[in-house]
Amino acid sequence: MTGTSPASGIQLRAVLCLARADHAAVAVTRRVLEAALLAIGVSDECRGDLSIAVTEACTNAITHADGCDDYQVTVIVHGDQLMVEVADTGVGLAGDAITAELPALNAEGGRGLHVIRACTDRMELRAVRPHGVAIRMVKTLVWTAAPQRVRAMPACRS
């Protein structure tokens, strides 16, 4: 179902600031995104694609953002469009570091950006000033026939 969003009145914006040294933060980020998208009725397949893309982008920040201690994940949903940006303030990226070709089958890395492109509608790399890299991913959301509801947490008593 790709018609009108069941959550057309909802706009979502979340920003997570994460430590590069905390590899468990990638799983937390994935779960936060999954829960938010499930709550507004995004399909299983679409959530799965986004989970893979976000995992790859966060892993890139952890692996390659030398010179910084943290990175930031920003998620924005507006109507049927989702934008996720993973940004760091590391040493940046040399233009020749990105190739259009897939790496050799026996290579240990080099597939992350290709995977992100395959799982999203659009991916952009941009420089962060004064230094760093941001990976911006955009995807048109696909909705379930009947959105699942996430149970609300009870209110805190003071």
C-alpha positions in Angstrom: 0.0 0.0 0.0 1.7 3.2 -1.1 -1.2 5.6 -1.1 -2.0 8.1 1.5 0.1 7.7 4.6 -1.8 6.4 7.6 0.4 8.8 9.6 0.0 11.7 7.2 -0.5 14.1 10.1 2.6 12.9 11.9 6.0 14.5 11.5 8.9 12.8 13.2 12.3 14.2 14.0 14.8 12.4 16.1 18.5 13.1 16.7 20.8 10.6 18.4 24.3 11.6 19.4 26.4 8.4 19.7 29.9 7.5 20.9 32.1 5.9 18.2 33.6 3.6 21.0 30.1 2.2 21.9 29.4 -0.3 19.2 26.2 -1.3 20.9 24.8 2.1 20.0 24.3 0.8 16.4 21.8 -1.7 17.6 20.1 0.9 19.8 19.8 3.2 16.8 18.3 0.4 14.7 15.8 -0.4 17.4 14.7 3.2 17.9 14.2 3.6 14.2 12.4 0.3 13.9 10.0 1.1 16.8 9.2 4.6 15.4 8.5 3.3 11.9 6.5 0.4 13.2 4.3 2.8 15.3 3.4 4.9 12.3 2.6 1.9 10.1 5.7 1.4 7.8 5.8 -2.1 6.2 8.2 -4.8 7.3 10.2 -4.8 4.1 10.6 -1.1 4.1 11.7 -1.1 7.8 14.1 -4.0 7.0 15.8 -2.0 4.2 16.2 1.0 6.4 17.6 -1.0 9.2 20.3 -2.4 6.9 21.1 1.0 5.5 21.3 2.7 8.9 23.5 -0.1 10.2 25.9 0.3 7.3 26.1 4.1 7.7 26.7 3.9 11.4 29.3 1.2 10.9 31.1 3.5 8.4 31.2 6.3 11.0 32.6 4.0 13.6 35.2 2.5 11.3 36.3 5.5 9.2 35.7 8.7 11.2 39.2 8.9 12.7 39.8 12.0 14.7 36.4 12.3 16.4 34.8 10.6 19.4 31.1 10.7 18.3 28.7 10.8 15.4 25.1 11.9 15.0 22.1 10.2 13.5 19.2 12.4 12.4 15.9 10.9 11.3 13.1 12.9 9.7 9.8 11.6 8.5 7.5 14.0 6.6 4.5 12.4 4.9 5.7 9.5 2.9 9.4 10.6 2.9 12.1 9.5 5.3 15.5 11.1 5.5 18.3 9.7 7.7 21.6 11.4 8.0 24.6 9.9 9.7 27.3 12.6 10.2 30.7 12.7 11.9 33.4 15.3 12.3 36.3 12.9 11.5 39.1 13.5 9.1 36.8 13.5 6.1 36.9 11.4 2.9 39.2 11.6 0.0 37.4 11.7 -3.4 39.3 8.7 -4.7 38.3 6.6 -1.7 34.9 5.9 -3.2 34.7 3.6 -6.2 31.7 2.8 -8.4 32.8 -0.8 -8.7 32.1 -3.5 -6.1 35.2 -4.8 -4.3 36.6 -8.2 -5.0 34.7 -11.1 -3.6 37.4 -11.9 -1.1 37.8 -8.2 0.1 36.9 -7.7 3.7 35.2 -4.3 3.2 34.1 -1.7 0.7 30.5 -2.7 0.3 28.8 -0.4 2.8 27.9 2.4 0.4 26.8 0.0 -2.3 24.5 -1.7 0.2 23.1 1.7 1.4 22.3 2.6 -2.3 20.6 -0.7 -2.8 18.4 -0.3 0.3 17.3 3.4 -0.3 15.9 5.5 -3.1 18.7 8.0 -2.9 22.1 8.3 -1.1 24.3 11.4 -0.9 27.7 11.9 0.6 28.6 15.4 1.6 31.5 17.1 3.4 30.8 18.4 6.9 32.7 21.6 7.6 35.3 22.1 8.8 35.9 18.4 8.4 33.9 15.1 8.4 31.4 13.3 6.3 27.6 12.9 6.2 25.7 10.1 4.5 22.2 11.2 3.7 19.7 8.5 2.8 16.2 9.1 1.5 13.4 6.6 1.1 9.8 6.7 0.2 7.9 4.9 2.9 5.7 1.9 2.1 2.8 1.4 4.5 1.2 -1.7 6.0 -2.5 -2.3 5.3 -3.2 -1.9 9.0 -0.7 0.0 11.1 0.4 -1.8 14.3 0.2 0.1 17.4 3.0 0.3 19.9 1.8 0.2 23.5 2.2 3.5 25.3 4.3 3.5 28.4 2.5 4.3 31.6 2.9 7.8 32.9 5.5 8.4 35.6 4.1 9.3 39.0 5.8 12.0 40.9 
